[in-house]
Amino acid sequence: MRYRLTFITGAAVGYVLGARAGRERYEELRKGALRIAQNPAVRNTAETAAVNGRALLSRTVARAGDKLPGGLADRVRSLRERGQGSEDDWGTSNT
């Protein structure tokens, strides 16, 4: 019960503070987030992380071989087939 009361109090305080900040503050935060997301350095870092993650997954699956459960192996195979030859949403890294 104590945790519920704490959560409800936190939600109420957050709502009141958010309502006081208003639309202007929301727009400022949104513009800042978009500016960060559109930064070439951030985009390149995210793209590199995605490529490294895919490579790590491929190596892990290759090492695991037949040890993966059937459903998981089928899912990984379908994701690989779907991703072949298509461009991702991040664009190119030559910015």
C-alpha positions in Angstrom: 0.0 0.0 0.0 2.9 2.3 0.8 4.3 1.9 -2.7 1.0 2.6 -4.3 0.6 5.8 -2.3 4.2 6.8 -3.3 3.5 6.1 -6.9 0.2 8.1 -7.0 1.8 11.0 -5.2 4.7 11.0 -7.7 2.3 10.8 -10.6 0.3 13.7 -9.2 3.3 15.9 -8.6 4.6 15.1 -12.1 1.3 16.0 -13.6 1.1 19.3 -11.8 4.7 20.3 -12.7 4.2 19.2 -16.3 1.0 21.2 -16.6 2.7 24.3 -15.2 5.6 23.9 -17.6 3.1 24.0 -20.5 3.3 23.6 -24.2 6.3 26.0 -24.6 8.5 23.8 -22.5 7.3 20.7 -24.3 8.2 22.3 -27.7 11.7 23.3 -26.4 12.3 19.7 -25.2 11.0 18.3 -28.5 13.2 20.6 -30.6 16.3 19.8 -28.5 15.6 16.0 -28.9 15.2 16.4 -32.7 18.4 18.5 -32.9 20.3 15.8 -31.1 18.8 13.0 -33.1 19.6 14.7 -36.4 23.2 15.4 -35.4 25.5 13.5 -37.8 27.8 12.3 -35.0 24.9 10.8 -33.1 23.4 9.2 -36.2 26.8 7.7 -37.1 27.3 6.4 -33.6 23.8 4.8 -33.6 24.4 3.2 -37.0 27.8 1.9 -35.8 26.2 0.4 -32.7 23.5 -1.2 -34.8 26.0 -2.8 -37.2 28.2 -4.0 -34.3 25.1 -5.4 -32.6 24.1 -7.3 -35.7 27.7 -8.7 -36.1 27.7 -9.8 -32.4 24.4 -11.5 -32.9 25.6 -13.3 -36.0 28.8 -14.5 -34.2 26.8 -15.6 -31.2 24.3 -17.5 -33.3 27.1 -19.1 -35.3 28.8 -20.2 -32.1 25.6 -21.5 -30.6 24.8 -23.5 -33.8 22.3 -26.3 -33.1 22.0 -25.4 -29.4 19.3 -22.8 -30.0 15.7 -23.9 -29.5 13.9 -24.4 -32.7 11.6 -21.4 -32.4 14.4 -19.1 -31.7 16.5 -20.4 -34.6 13.6 -20.0 -37.0 13.0 -16.4 -35.8 16.7 -15.5 -36.2 16.7 -17.0 -39.7 13.6 -15.1 -40.7 15.1 -11.8 -39.4 18.2 -12.4 -41.4 16.3 -13.1 -44.6 14.2 -10.0 -44.1 17.1 -7.7 -43.5 19.2 -8.8 -46.5 19.6 -6.3 -49.2 17.4 -3.6 -47.6 18.5 -0.3 -46.2 17.9 0.5 -42.6 16.2 3.7 -41.4 19.4 5.4 -40.4 20.6 6.3 -43.9 24.3 6.3 -44.8 27.3 7.0 -42.7 29.1 9.2 -45.1 28.0 12.4 -43.6 
